[in-house]
Structures are given as C-alpha cells and as structure tokens.
Amino acid sequence: MQKKFQSRPVIGVTLDSEEAGGYADFPWYALRQNYLKSLAELGAVPLALPHHAELADEYLSMCDGIVVTGGAFDVPPELFNEQQTSDQVRLKPSRTEFEKTIVKGAMQRNMPLLGICGGQQLLAVLTGGTLHQHIPDALPDALEHSTTVDTENAGGKKRARHPVEIVEGSLLSRCVDRDHYEVNSSHHQAVKSVGPGCIVNAYAPDGVIEGIECEEYDFCLGVQWHPEYQQHQQDTQLLKAFVAASSRYQQSMRTAGKAMTEAMNDAISRPGNEQA
C-alpha cells in the first residue's frame, strides 16, 4: 500500500530590521534564532520574510501560516488615530508597512496568524483597536512589563515576569491546559482596546491586556509575551496548536486545489470539449 505523502506546513516569519551600523555597514535584518528553531522543532518549515510588500502575495502563496514577531519598535500612533505623546515610541515605517500587508493578506485568506508582542499590537490596531503608547505614562500603577528601554536586548538584566489569566472559552484557552500561569514580559506598550470581531483572551493582574483573538477566523491570535522561549509547557502548547492549524490550512488548500483540477479535467472531457 502506498504511503500518503504529507509535507510539513510552511510558516512565514517576519524579520526585524536595523539601519546601517553595528552588525553591518548597510541596512540589515535580525531575528532571534528561537523564533525559527521552536517552529522547526514542532514540525513546521519556518521561512523568514524580507520586507518587500510588493511580494506579499507570492510569500503568502508559499505559506500555510504567518508569525508576526516582536522587536525594538512600535506601531505608529497614527494607525489608531492618535498623535504621538511619548518620546519612548520608536518607529520602523518600512517594517510596519510590510507587516500590515502580510497581516491583511493572511486574514483575507483565513490563513493561521500568530502575533507575538509587537505582532499582537499590530493585529489589534489593524482590526480597529488602540494602544497605550507607553505603559508607565498611561498606567502608572501597572506592574513592571519591561526591565529595559530596548525590549529586545535585556543588557544582562533579568527580564520582567508576571502571571496571566486566560479567558475561559477563548481559542487561547483551548490551546493551553491552564487558565493561569507565568509569562515573560518585554514590552512598554500594550493594547488599550480591541475592535469589532476581536476579544481579549488574557489579562495581567494589573488589568493590562496580554492577548487578543479574532473570532471570525480559524486561528487569528496574538499574545503579548514570547512563547518562542518555551519557558513553560503552555508556551509549547500554544505553538503546537498554531502549527497544527497551519497544517490543517495546508491540507484544505491541497483539497481545494485537487477538487479544482478534477472539475477542470471533467469539463475538458465532456462531449464537445475534446481538442481536435
């Protein structure tokens, strides 16, 4: 009996970017290895996505899922109809423009999407939500959500940590086996409100929103922490659920493609449609 072939799902992963200096004399991309390593270990093929918005459709045609990563940058306040009020806001326009296109394209296809840290914040804004531009300014009594100004480089300091409460009945609650656990924390901004069709799926003890999801999609979810560190089994469970959703998307696309091919072949073979 012939064994059925099944390939791993391909998951596109967005990159961070930096201007010339430091690592190279020209602009360069950067990404922690654990973003890619964690996905590969869980059965996916991670594919890094350079910032070419004009290639978004081609990227998406190769992918079965998308991870929008975090980084030392922020979502422009103009995207949620605010003026910049904090001098801590750091913008990367080309990265944001690319990720906007990728997120919108993935959602149009109902392709599994996981936003991590800044990726969750971008997902919130693109679906009609808003952000706190700088937590210490907006919420002075909040917990410590980042120990450093540069959220991607702890500079030898121990990163912040705090518990999260997972909202019962949410997609996130179905991905993990606990409704309360500790997560890493490395962000100075946070979701302030969610738009239509989105819900909050996790809170910090101080009330800061730590996760969101879009209910009309099979898997469209964001978390404020970094599950790619896999510091707890719940982090691994979340990534496993995302990879599994990407695998289902891959199979559904193959099934749809096979059905289309069969329909075309059937139409060609009908009487009167034969080629001379």
ZIWORA-V541272 format. One line per field, one symbol per residue. ss: DSSP state (H for helix, E for strand, - for the rest). psi: psi as a letter, one per 30 degrees, with the letter a starting at -180 (. if undefined). Layout:
ss=???
psi=???
This chain:
ss=---------EEEEE-EEE--E--E---EEE--HHHHHHHHH---EEEEE---HHHHHHHHHH--EEEE-----E--HHHH----------E-HHHHHHHHHHHHHHHH---EEEEE-HHHHHHHHH---EEE--HHHH---------------------EEEEEEE----HHHHH----EEEEEE----EEEE----EEEEEEE----EEEEEE-----EEEE---HHH---HHHHHHHHHHHHHHHHHHHHHHHHHHHHHHHHHHHHH-------
psi=kkkkkjlkkkjkkllllllklcelflkllkkkffeeeeeefggljkjkjlijffgeeeeefflflkkjlalillkkfffhhllkfkgfkkkieeeeeeeeeeeeeeeefhkkkjkkcfeeeeeeefggallkejefeeifglljfkflejffjfhflklllllkkkkkfleeffflglgjlkllkikfllkellakfllkfkklfgfkkfklljfglejjkkkfajfffhflfeeeeeeeeeeeeeeeeeeeeeeeeeeeeeeeeeeefkkfgkk.
